Amino acid sequence: MAADQQDTPMQIARQRFKLRVWITSRLWAQVIAGMVLGFGLGLLLSEGTGLVEPEMAELVGLWLALPGQIFLGLIAMVLVPLIFSSIVGGLAGAGSGEALRAVGLRLAGFILLTTAAAASLGVVLAVWLQPGAGIAGLSAEAPPAAVVQAAEADAGTEAEVAAPDLTEPSTFPDLISNILPSNPTASIAQGDMLAVVVLALLVGISVTQVQTERAAPFLALMDALLSISMNIVKWAMFLAPYAVFGLMAQLVMRTGFETMIGISGYVGVVLVGLALLLCFYLLVALLAARITPPRFFKAAGGNLLLAFSTSSSSAVMPVTIQSARQLGVPESTANLVVPLGATMNMAGTALYQAVAILFLAQLSGVELAPVQIAVVVGTLVASSIGAPGTPGVSIAILVNVATGMGIPIEGMVVILGVDRLLDMSRTVVNVTGDLVAAVLLRSAGGAEEGAAA
């Protein structure tokens, strides 16, 4: 009996040790814990409970979100060298020119087709379900200052660079020539990720045409730069649970359940569309690559949870590369496809924006002709490709597209109120699309390496 009593504390200690190891060794468990705790604290401090004044709640939210801002800042700091070195190294390791062309053409076709299909799906759902038909009165209200400031802070200067200027239409040759970064240094300073990607593509393709002995020092530098950047990302990952906790608490404090319930129709249409798009991606992975949904989520579940919490496909790009390798994608293919996908593959964003545009039109009573809807789809496909994978960017694009179509934007108060929640959801779909693209292209990156993985 005494022995049993002595064993009880030891057993409890062992269980606690196992639990601590289980939590600290699984990032997804920490992320879930941070999300749940952050949601509860945000709900407790929200305006609906009346426990704290709105001004104090806003101040507390800013401090709670500080780890999240530091986390995103660390990722943003190494984003340019990470993307540049990943693409250059991926192109150099892809092999022959035929392999490069195969990867490039297939990836471009995948991005264009899925983005156009996603935007069209959003239009069909919005026209069919009419989410803005019954709440036209909300469009006359002005957006709360705190919400507008939050959206502007999330979008930042990157959104201004990425958003298309629809007031001054350009010719097709101008659009093509503007893709080339005439001043790469300025593009990097402004956060123009599309310019960085184009420069990396040109440099990477050029490296494959240079003699191996002459290109070796440069490739060694790129490999070292990638390793250093990944090491900084690993440091940032220690902040991920705290970042999730703070960002979730701030989101719930600012929006509250009342806002979400009031526009549940709009939120529901977007979430249904994103769910259908996610199922489509999983079906493609199953039919084309023989990867079942359980296997997919086992390899990428933690990555998708982190994408949901950070609302940034760029922030989780290193984790996405690791998830792709767990799915059997060769390292060279993952290092090439995932950075390109994180910058250009935004099908979830295109679907969201299609629903939001028609939602704004329905709020304002604006009838869009089929030709105008087709123009909206084409514009959203073009603007989504190359937009930075950071929170808030889609709002700036959405405002410009709506203005160009003559749709009043007073109803943005409705969209801004729940944008963060929908941003988190569509980021999951975007990252899933990046992984599916990498899986589909894994054979082009080298079958032997993929088999080894």
N, C-alpha and C positions, 0 to 999 in steps of 0.2 A: 504493500500500500504506500509506504513511504517512498519507495522507488518510483512508483507511478506518479506521486506528487512532485518528485524531483524532475521527472521526465517531462511533465507538463510545461514548465517554463521553457525548457529546451525546445520542445516541439513548437511552441508559440514563436520562439525566436527564429527557428528554422523557417516557419511559414512566413514570418515577416521578411526574413532575408530573401526568400524565394520571390515574394511579391515585389520587393524593392528591385531585385535583379530583373524581374519580368517587366516592370514599368520602365526602368532605365535603359533596358536593351531593346525596347520597342517604341519607336517614335510615334507610331499611330496611336498607341495607348495613351501616350502623353498628350497628343493632340486632342483626342476625344475628351480626356479629363479637362483640358484647358477650355474646350468649347462648352462643355456642360457647366463648369464652374463660372465661366464668363457670362454665359446666358443667364444663369441664376442671379449673379450679382447685378448684371445690367437691368434685369427685370425688377430687382429690389430697389435700385436707385433711379428707375425711370420716373417720368413725370406723373404717370398714373397712380403710383403709390403715395406720392406726396411726402415721402420721408425727408427729402432734401430739396432745396430750391433749385430751379432749372439752371441758374448760373453756376451754382456749386457743382451740380451734376455734370455740367459741361467741363468744368475745370478738372473734376475727378476723372472724367473720361479721357481727357488729354493726357493726364499722368498715367492712367492705366494703359493707354495705347502707346506709351513711350517705348517699351520693349519691342512692340511691333514696328514702330517707325525705325528703330535702330536696326532691327532685323532686315527690313526692306532696304534701308540705307546701305548696309553692308553688301547685300546682294547687288544693288544698283552700282556700287563702287567698282565691283569687279565684273560687271555684266559685259562691258565692251571687250576687255581682253579675253573673257571667257568665250563669248560668241565668236570673236575673230579667230582665236587659236583653235577652237573646236572645228570650225568650218574649214580652215586651212589644213589642219591635220587630217580631217576626214576626207577632204578631196585628195590630198597627197597619198593617203592610204587606200583609196578606193580602187586603185589599179589602173587599168588601161583607159584610153579615151572612150572606148565603147561602154565600159562600166559606168563612167561618169555620165555619159549621155543617157544611159538607161535609167540611172537614178534620178537625174534631173528632169527628164521628160515624164517619168512616172509620178514623181512628186508634184510637179506642176499640174499635171492632169488631175491628180487626186485632190489637190487643194482647190482648183477651180470648180471641179464637179461637186465636191461636198459643200463648198461655200455657197454655190448657186442653189443647190438642192436645199440647204438649210434656210436660206433667205426665202425661197419659194414656199417652203413648209410654213415658215412664220406668217407669210402673207395669207396662205390658205386658212390657217387656224384663226387669224385675226378677222378675216372676212366672214368666216363661218360662225364663230362664236361671239363676235361683236363685244369685246370686253369694255369698250368705252361708251356703249349706247345708253346706259342708265345712270351715269354719274357726271353729266355735262356740267352741273353746277360747280364742280371742283375746279374747272378750268379757269374760272374768273379770279381765283385766289392767287395771291402772290406767294412765291416760295419763301419759307422761313429763312431768315438770315443765316442761322446756324447751319441749316442743311446746305444752302448755297455755298457757304464758306467751306464746308466739309468737302463738297464735290469739287470745288476749285482746288482745294489743297490736294485731293487725291489725284486730280488730273494733271496739275502742274504744267510746266512748259512743254513737256513731251506731248500732251494732248494738243497743244496749239500747233506744234510742228506736224503732228500726224494728221490733223483734221484737214480735209480738202477744202479749198476755197471755191465754193460754187457760185460766187457772185461774179467771177471773171472766168468764163469758160475758156479752156485752152484747147488747142487743136491736138489731134492724136499724136503727131510728131513731137509736139512740145511735151506731152505727158511722158513719152518714151525718153526723151533727152533729159528731162528733169529727174529721172531715176538715178542717173549717174551722179555721184557726189563730186561736184566741181571743187569743193573745199572740204576734204575729209575731216580736217581738224575742227572746223566749225560744226560739221554734222555730228561729230562725237560730243562736242560741248553742248549741243542742243538736244542730245538724246535721240537723234534720228537713227533708230535701229535699222531701218530699211537701207539707209546709205552704208552703214557698217556692214550689213550682210552683202550688199553688192560689191563693196570693196574687197571683202574677204573672199567672195566667189572669184573675182578677177585675179586676186593674188594666188589663191589656191590652184586655179586652173593653170596660171602661168608657171607655178612651181613644178607642175607635172611635165612641163615642156623644157625644163632646164636639166642639165646633166646632174646625175645623182650626187656626184662628188661636190659640185658647187652648191647644190640645194641643201646638203646635209646640215651645215651649221645653222641655217635659217630654220629648218624643221626641228632641230634640237632646241632652238630658242622657243619655238612655238610649243613644243612639248613641255619645256620647263615652265612657260607662262601658263599653260593649262593646268599643270600640277599645282602651281602656286595659287592660282585662282580657286581651284577646287579645295585647297586647304583652307582658304579663307571662308569658303562656303561651309565647310565642316564646322568651323568655329561659330558661324552664324546659326547653324542648326541647333546649337545648344540653347539658343534663345527662342526656338520655335514654339515650345509649349507656352511660354510666358507671352509671346507675341500673339498667339491664338487667344489666350485668355483675355488680354487687354483689348484686342480689336473686336472680339465678340461682345464684351461688356459695353464698349463704346457704341457699337452698332445698335444693340437693344435699347440702351439709354436714349439714343437720339431718335429712334423710330417708334418703339413701343408697339404693343399689340394692336392698339386702336387703328394706327395707320395701315398696318398690314391687313386687318380685317376689312377696313373700308374699301380697299382696292384689291380684294382677294380675287376678283375676276381677272384682272390684268395679270396679277402674279401667277394665277393658276394657268392661264393660257401660255405664258412664257415657260413655266415649269413643265407643262405637258409637252410642249415642243422640244425642250431640251431633253426630256426623258425619251421621246421618240428618236431623237438624233443619237442619243447614247445607245439605245437598243440597236439602231442601224449600224453603228460602229462595231458593237459586239457581234452582230450577225456577220459583218464583213470579215472580222477576225476569225470567226468560226468557220465560215465557208471557204475563205481564201487561204487561211494559214493554219487551220485545224487547231486553233486555240480556243478552248472552252471558256465561258464566262468565269467559272470558279478559278481556273488557272490564271486567267487574266487579272482578276481581283486579288488573288494571292500574291502576285508579283507587283501589282501597282496600287493596291488598296491604300497603303500608307502614303504613297505619293499623291493620290487623288484627295485624301483627307487634308494633306498639307496645302494642296492647290485650292481647296475649298476655303480654308481658313485664311490664306494670304491674298486671295483674289488676284494672283499674278502667276501666269504661266512662265514668265521669265525667271521669277524668284525660285521656282521649283525645277528649273531646267536641269541642274546637275542631278537631282534625284530622279528626274524623268529618264535621263541617260542610263542611270543604274537600273531602273525598272525595265528599260528596253533590253539591256543586256541579259537580265534575268529571263526575259521572254525569248532568248536565243538570237537576238540581233547582234551581228558583229560590231566590235567596238568602232571601227572606222565608219560604218553605216550609221550607228547611233550618234556619233560625234558630228556627223554631217546633217542627218535628217532632223534630229530633235531641235537643234538651234534654229534651223530654217523654219521648222514647224512652229516653234514658240514665237517667231516673229511674223510669220505669214499665214499660218493655218488658224483662222479665227471663225470657223463655221458657227460655233455657238454664239459668238458676238453678232454675226450677221443675222441669225435667227431672232435674237433678242431685239435688235434694232428694227427689223422688219415689223415685228409685233408692236414695238413702241411707236413707230411712225404712224401706222394705221390707228393705233390707240389715240394718239394726239389728234389725228384727223377726225376720228369719231367724236372725241370730246368737243371739238370746235364745230362740228357739223359740216366739215369739208368733205365733199364727194370726190374721190379720185377715180379718173377714168382708167380703163385697163392699160392704156398706153402709159399713163403716168405711173401706175403700179409697176409696170415693167421697167421703167426708168429708175424707180426706187430700188428695185432688186439689183439692177446693174450697178447703180451707184454704191449700194451697200457692199456688194461683192468687191468692187474696186477699192473702197475706203477701208474695208476690214483687212484686206491683205496688206501687210506692212505696218499696221498700227501697232505701237508698242504694247507688249503684253503686261501692262501695269494697270492698277486700279484707276477708274475714273476716265480713262481715255475715251470710252465709247460715248460718254455724255457729250463731249465736245463734237465728236463726229455726228451724233444724233441731232444736235442743235443746228449744225451747218446744213445737214441734209434736209431737215424740216423747213428751215428758212428758205433754202433753194427751191423747195416745192410749194412755197406759199402757205405752209401750214403754221398757224399761230402756235407759239411755244409757251403760252401762259399755263398750259396744263403740265409743264415740267415739274410743278410742285408735287404732282402725283408720282411721277417717275423717280424724282430725286429721293423721295421718302423711302423707297424700297430698293434703290439701285444697288446698294452694297450687297444686300441679300442675293439679288439676281446676278450680280457680278461674281459672287462666290460660286454660284451654281453653274454659270456658263463657263467659268474657268475650268471646272472639272471636265466639262464636255470638250473644251479646246485641248486640254492635256490628253484626254482619251484619244482624240483624233491624231495627235502627234505620235502617240504610242502605236496606234493602228497603222499609221503611215510607215513608221519604222519597221513594224512587223511585216508589212506587205513588201517592203523593199529590202528585206534582209538577204534574200538570195542574190541580189545585185551587188551586195557588199562583200561577197566571198562566202561560198558555201562551206568551205572547210572551217573557217573561223566560227561561223554560226553553229556548225555542228559541235565544235569544241566547247562553245559556250553552253 
